[in-house]
Amino acid sequence: QDQSAATVGPQSDTGALDVCAMLTDAQVEEATGFAVVSKEPGGGQGFADGSCRWVLDTDASDVDTAGFIVSVQRPGGRAQFDILASEMPHVPDLGDDAYRQGDSIWAVKGDALVVLAYSFLSSEQGDPGTVVLPLVGSILSQL
């Protein structure tokens, strides 16, 4: 039996949302151009049902600050999204709706909200706010 399918997905053994399992290191490196140094649960938005912090090898002077945090809220994500959506620049073609707020992307699909906040300032791949969009899309596809 193929074990790889069992390790990727939104649910952990405890039934909690396992956000760290929703992206592979290869997906992250392909999108950002940086290797993954570490990933660990937590560090996300206080309202989230699950979150994960990725640290990237960006050759920055302080490696602990270069990376991104993904927070997922479901159910109730749509209401959280709607609070700020009208005030922020729209991001097209991502989930049911999405916007950019500072150094973060907020995207909603159904009643699930994904927030990806990034802390690397540049990438050879381009604008960090743009290079992380495929990662948000991948997570949305699993919700």
Buried (B, 14 or more C-beta within 10 A) or exposed (E): EEEEEEEEEBEBEEEEBBBBBBBBEEBBBEBBBBEBBEBEBEBBBEEBBBBBBBBBBBEBEEBEEBBBBBBBBBEEBBEBBEEEBEEBEEBEEBBEBBBBBEBBBBBBBEBBBBBBBBBBEEBEBEEBBBBBBBBBBBBBEBB
